[in-house]
Amino acid sequence: SKTWGEEQEIYSEEELDAILREDPEQTVILEVEFTWCRACKNFLKKYKKYASLYPKVRFLKVVGNKNEGTKRLCKDRLGVTFSPVFFSFRSGRILGTHRGIKEDPFRDFVRSDLRQLEMP
């Protein structure tokens, strides 16, 4: 269940697809991280901050090495070779991707595809 203004961890491809179907017009941001990724841990506070700044956007997170389902999602479907990496979705498809934890480029990535009503 969606908590507005908070990031939500997902555990499978099926869970991602279910969320993408809930409100196809909503922008969804997915962060892919791994347990060994120090940069990912360093970015967590900022990611949570953006989730609260943009409450009409859905912010998800998946840990790529958490289980077989997350491995499949990240490796086979999303082709992840770098972390953290971010994907934006709408209508079930990927709008854009972003790599790295510099805040200005991340903010530009988040804002680039938002609908007017999703702007804070």
N, C-alpha and C positions, 0 to 999 in steps of 0.2 A: 504494500500500500504506500502511496506517495505521501511523503511529508514535504510540504512546500518549503523551499529555502534550505534544504539539506541534501547532502550527497547520499546516494544509496548504493550499497555494494550488491553486485549480481554474481551469480554462481554458475550460469550456464547460457548457452546460445538460445535455448528455448525461452529463458527468462527475458533475455534481451528482446527477442522477437515479440513476446507478449507485451512488453512495455511499448515497443515501437507501434504496435497495433492499437493500443489503448486510445491514443489521441494522435492520429497520423500527422496532423498539422503542427503539432508541438515540436519545437527544436529540442533534441536530446544530445547531450554531450557525454561521451564515454571516455574515461581515462583508463588506459591499460598500464598497469604497473606490475612489478614482480617483487617478491619478498626480499630479494637481495639488492634491490635498487635503492641506493642511498638518496639519489636526486628525487626519487618519488616520495620518499619519507619527508624530505626537506620541503616539498611543494604542497604537502597535504593541507597545511593551514590556509595557504592561498586558495587552494581548490575549494575548500569549505567556505572561504570568504566569498568567492564568486557565486557559489550556490546560494548564499544568502543575499547577495547583491542582485541576483537575477532569479527571483523566486518563480517566475512563470516558465523558466527553462528547466528541463529535467537534467540533473547532474548525476551520472552513474560512474561507478568505478568497478573494475574487474582486476583481480590479481591473477595474472596469467599462469602462474605455476601452482595455483590453489588445488585444482583437481583435474580429472581427465576432461570434463566439460569445458573448463576455462582454458585449458591447453588447446583444445580443438578450436574454440572460438577465436583465440588470439593467433594461433599459428596457421590453421587451415583457412579460416574464413577471412580474417582481417590481415593476414600476412605480416604480423608484427615482428620486427627485427631490432627494435630500439625501444627503450623506455625511459621516462614516460612518453607515451604517444597518446594523442587525443583525437577522437573522431566526432564529427557532428553529423546528426541524422535528421532527416524529415521524410515523411511518407515512405518509411521503410528503407530509404537508401542513404548512402554516405554523401553528405554535402561537401565535406572538407576534412583535412587532417592537419595536425600540428605536432611538431616534435620539440621537446625541451621545456625548460622551466623559467625562462626569462619572462617577467610579468607583462611587459608592454606587448610583445608579440602574442602572448597568450590572450590578453584582453582583446586585441584586434581580431584574433581568431574567433573568440566567443561572440563578438559583436558583428562579425562580418555577414552572417546569414540570418540574423534574428529578424523576426517579423516585428512590426511597429509595436504591437501589443505586448511583446516580450521584453521590450526595452524598459529599464527601471525608471 
